[in-house]
C-alpha cells in the first residue's frame, strides 16, 4: 500500500514520455523506472496528415525553371500527382506533361513505375493565361497562311516540292494509318525527306520543350516557342502521308519542309508544337 502514491505519479508522467499519445507502461518505462526507447514507426516520421500510415517518397518537381521539394505518397497515382502539381504551380492537370523516364502514366502508382527518393519529376506546360498570350498571334498567323494557300495550287503540285516528291516514297518510311489520330511515338519520326531530298528525322523532347530536326550532317534543336506555325497537306496519290512545314521566321524561305509524314501523327505534331496539349 505504501508504494501506490509513487505508482500514481509515474502513471501521470507517461503521456509525456510517449510523445503525447496514450500507451502501456511497457512503451514508456521499464519496470525499473528507466526510460525505454519507443519502437520505430513509419507513421511517426511521415508526419500527421492522412498519408501518415503510408510510405512517402521525396520528389524534386521541376517546372518553368522553378524547383519544388515534395513529399508524396508512394502508392498514389500519376493523376493524383498531377493534382498536387496543380496546387503548387497553378498549372491545370490537362495542361501538364509530367515526365519520369518518359511520359508519366496517370493510372499507375509511383511505386509501380519505380519512383525512388530524390527522383526528378519534369513538368512541361503553360498556364491558361500563357497559352492565350502565345497562341493568339500564332492562330492569327495560321489563318493568314491558310488564306494565302487557298489562292494557290495544291502544295504537292508546285515545282519546288515536285522535285522531292518525284523521288517517290522512301524505302524506310514509317507505316501510316489513314483515318486515325495517334499520340507521338516514343521513338523519333524517321524515314522522311527534307527539301533538299536528304533523310530527316523529328524528335520531340517534351521535357525540354524542344523539337530536334536531325539529318546526316547535324541536328537542329529548336525551342517550341520559336516555331510560329505548322502547315501540312496530304500528298496526292498517297493521302495517307503528308508534306509538312515548320515556320521558323516571317518569310517562306524560313519554312522547314518535311515530306512523307505518316498521317496518324500530323495532328499530334501540330498540337505539340503549337502548345495544345489536350491530345495527350
Beta strands, then each sheet from edge to edge (+ up, - down):
strand 1: 56-63
strand 2: 66-73
strand 3: 97-99
strand 4: 119-124
strand 5: 189-194
strand 6: 199-205
strand 7: 210-214
strand 8: 219-223
strand 9: 229-235
strand 10: 238-247
strand 11: 255-262
sheet 1: 2+ 1- 4- 3+
sheet 2: 8+ 7- 6+ 5- 11+ 10- 9+
end
